[in-house]
């Protein structure tokens, strides 16, 4: 089978939001609870791609997990 090559077709924006897309909505001082304990590295990576600074702290919560604050 032969494929036709198209030039100049723009790449559409990704429809996939990702696990931590909530970071895009945070304002400085806002926070959210994450119930699992395996995610802080992913949160820091996503924040870095967005150009924002976050702080993650373990918290005493019935479901465990941690809380994430946007600091800048």
Secondary structure, DSSP 8 states (H G I E B T S, - for coil): -------S----------TTGGGGG--TT-EEEE--SS-HHHHHHHHHHHT--EEEEE---TT--EEEEE--
